[in-house]
Amino acid sequence: MRSGDEPMHARSPLRVRLISALVGVVVAGGLALRTAQLHRTAWAVLFTLVAVGALANAAVVVRRLRSGPHFQPGSDVPPYRPAAPGTTPRVTGPVPEGARRRRYLILMAVCLTLLVTAWFGVRLVSVPLAVGMSVVAMLIPPVAAIVANAGWRGDDDGPR
């Protein structure tokens, strides 16, 4: 059910997020226990931190679920009221393609720099640090795609 001003009042399926967070707690907790049994302390700490983060996410979701239908609408909850006439929501203009391309290229350059530095230099000193740098580099491409597409309105297809 749409209200006509979804970007300003978007609603998310919190129950799905809660299930995903709880699965994350179980999986990360199990991996933390298993790696601790294998005496892999660094990995056990990493998986424990992931489990704690997922548990914190689950707590936030439960709090929002208990806040009422404003945060977790069901099929019986009507849509939000549209914005009052005469008020304009804060809308930013489209970001130029050159700026979006620069953002993406800068983030991808950081990603490549991390990978090259990790495996051609840092691994000679500390392999766990090189692996950690690689994990951080692995997280950059999806963030780069999100950042690069922020402000794109979809009406410009670029050069043909």
C-alpha positions in Angstrom: 0.0 0.0 0.0 1.5 3.3 -1.1 1.1 6.7 0.5 2.7 8.7 -2.3 5.7 10.0 -0.3 7.6 6.7 0.3 11.1 8.1 0.2 10.3 10.3 3.1 8.3 7.6 5.0 9.7 4.3 3.9 8.9 1.3 6.0 11.0 -1.8 6.2 10.1 -5.4 7.0 11.6 -5.7 10.5 10.6 -9.3 11.0 12.8 -10.4 8.1 15.7 -8.3 9.5 15.1 -9.9 13.0 15.3 -13.4 11.5 18.5 -12.5 9.6 20.1 -11.0 12.7 19.2 -14.1 14.8 20.6 -16.4 12.1 23.8 -14.3 12.2 24.0 -14.7 15.9 23.7 -18.4 15.7 26.2 -18.9 12.8 28.8 -16.5 14.2 28.4 -17.9 17.7 28.9 -21.4 16.4 31.9 -20.4 14.4 33.4 -18.6 17.4 33.0 -21.7 19.5 34.5 -24.0 16.9 37.5 -21.7 16.2 38.0 -21.4 20.0 38.1 -25.2 20.2 40.7 -25.3 17.5 42.8 -22.7 19.5 42.4 -20.1 16.8 42.0 -17.2 19.2 42.1 -14.3 16.6 39.3 -15.9 14.6 37.3 -16.7 17.7 37.5 -13.1 18.7 36.4 -11.9 15.2 33.4 -14.3 15.1 32.5 -13.3 18.7 32.5 -9.6 17.6 30.3 -10.4 14.6 27.9 -12.3 16.9 27.7 -9.4 19.3 27.0 -7.0 16.4 24.2 -9.2 15.1 22.8 -9.5 18.6 22.8 -5.7 19.0 21.1 -5.4 15.6 18.4 -7.9 16.8 17.9 -5.8 20.0 17.3 -2.7 17.9 14.8 -4.5 15.8 12.9 -5.9 18.8 12.8 -2.4 20.3 11.3 -1.1 17.0 8.9 -4.0 16.8 7.6 -3.2 20.3 7.3 0.5 19.4 4.0 -0.2 17.6 2.7 0.0 14.1 4.5 3.2 13.2 7.7 1.2 12.9 6.3 -2.3 11.9 3.2 -2.0 9.8 1.2 -5.0 9.0 -1.6 -5.4 6.4 -4.1 -3.9 8.9 -2.1 -0.7 9.3 -3.0 2.1 6.9 -0.2 4.0 5.1 1.3 7.2 6.5 -0.5 10.4 5.8 0.9 12.2 2.8 2.9 15.3 3.4 0.7 18.3 4.3 -0.1 20.6 1.3 2.2 23.5 1.0 5.2 21.7 2.6 8.0 20.5 0.4 10.2 17.6 1.5 13.9 18.2 1.4 15.0 16.8 -1.9 18.5 17.2 -3.2 19.3 17.6 -6.8 20.9 15.0 -8.9 24.7 14.5 -8.5 26.6 15.1 -11.7 28.0 11.9 -13.4 31.6 13.1 -13.1 31.3 13.5 -9.3 29.8 10.0 -9.0 32.5 8.6 -11.2 35.2 10.3 -9.1 33.8 8.9 -5.9 33.7 5.4 -7.3 37.3 5.6 -8.7 38.7 6.9 -5.4 37.1 4.1 -3.4 38.2 1.5 -5.9 41.8 3.0 -5.8 41.7 2.6 -2.0 40.6 -1.0 -2.4 43.4 -1.8 -4.9 46.0 0.0 -2.7 44.9 -2.1 0.3 45.2 -5.3 -1.6 48.5 -4.6 -3.2 50.0 -3.3 0.0 48.7 -6.2 2.0 50.0 -9.0 -0.3 53.3 -7.4 -1.6 54.5 -5.9 1.7 52.5 -6.4 4.8 52.3 -10.2 4.5 56.0 -10.4 4.9 55.6 -8.8 8.4 52.2 -10.2 9.4 49.9 -12.5 7.5 46.9 -11.9 9.8 47.2 -8.2 9.3 47.4 -8.8 5.5 44.2 -10.9 5.7 42.5 -8.2 7.7 43.4 -5.6 5.1 42.0 -7.9 2.4 38.8 -8.3 4.3 38.5 -4.5 4.5 39.3 -4.2 0.8 36.6 -6.8 0.1 34.0 -4.6 1.8 34.9 -1.5 -0.3 33.4 -2.4 -3.8 29.8 -2.7 -2.6 30.2 0.5 -0.6 31.7 2.2 -3.7 28.7 1.1 -5.8 26.3 2.5 -3.2 28.2 5.8 -2.8 28.6 6.2 -6.6 24.9 5.7 -7.3 23.8 8.1 -4.5 22.2 11.1 -6.1 21.5 9.3 -9.4 17.9 10.0 -10.5 17.8 7.3 -13.2 16.7 9.6 -16.0 20.1 10.1 -17.5 21.4 7.0 -19.2 24.7 8.6 -20.1 26.4 8.6 -23.5 25.0 6.2 -26.1 
